[in-house]
Amino acid sequence: MAINILSEPREKEYQRLIQYAFKISKTFVFSMQSEILVYYPIPKILKELESYKIDESKAFYYPQIDYYNHEAMFYFYECNEVAKAIIMEAVKGLYEWKCPFYQRI
């Protein structure tokens, strides 16, 4: 089922989106440029989610999520209530996950 997002979900809309995603998914993934971890400390959210990490890998192309980047790291996590709470607390809108907000998350 396709979902079209026409404007940024924020606050309660964002929370409903995350609740729905965790309801229908067993895992979620973060991707991050490998070089970020060379110049910056590990983001707080990765530390908070460490207990729920299933796997991490570096891949040039990851077909399951249709993503190509020669320097990307993928971090896979289980969907559970604690991880959901961490995600919902980390940012208040979907587009806040962009790199300029790195220091915040």
N, C-alpha and C positions, 0 to 999 in steps of 0.2 A: 504494500500500500504506500503510495507516494504522499508526501506531505509537502505542501508549498508554503514557504515562509515568506510573506510579502513585506513585513516590517520586523524590526528587531523585537523579539519577545523580551520584556523586562519585568522585573519584580514578580508579581503573581503569575503572569503569563509564562515567564521563564520557569518558575517553580513547577507549574503544571506540565510544561514541556519535559522537564527533567523527570518528574514523577511518571509520566507516560513512557518515556524512554526506558526507565529502570523497570517498569512493569512488563514491557515486551522484550527486553534484552537480558542476556545472561552475562555479557561482558561489554566493556567500553574501552576505547583506546585514545591515548593522547599521542600526538606526534610533536616532535621538537627537533629543531636543527641541532645536530651533534655539537657544532661549534659553540652554541650558547653555553653549554656546560663547561667549556674551556675558559670562558671569560666571566661567567657569572656563577654564583653558588647554586646548588640544587634548589629549585623552587620549593617553597613551603608546602605546597599542595602535594608534590611528589613524596615528600617525607611523611605527610599525614596519611597518604594512601598506600604506603609501602607494605603494610600488612595484607593488603588486598590485591597486590600485584601477582598476576599469573605468569607473565613472561615479559621480556623486552627483547627487541631485536633491531638491528640496523639493516635496512633494506633499500635497494635502489628503486624497486618497484614493488608495491604491495597490492596485488590484484583484488583481494577481498574488499578493499576500501577504495580502489581505483585511484591510487596515489603514486606519484613519481617524484622523487627528489633524491639526488645523489648523496645527501648528507643528513638524512632524517633518521631519528631514533623513534621507535614505536614502543609505547608502554601499555600493556594490556592489563585490565583490572576486572575483578568480578563485580557484578552489580549486586549490592546488598544495601540494607538500610543505613549503615554507618557511612559507606562510601557515598551514597546519595546525599546524606546530610553534609558531608564535606564539600561535595560539588556545589550544592545549593548555597552554601555559606561563602564559597570562594569568590564568586562574582554575582552580580545582580542582573546581568543581561547576556544573551547569547554571544554578542559580538565583542564582549570584554575579554574573550579568550585570545584575541589577537596579540601578536608579539609586543607591541608597545606597552601593554599592561603586564609584561613579564614580571616585573619587580613586585607587582601587587599580588600575584598568585604564587 
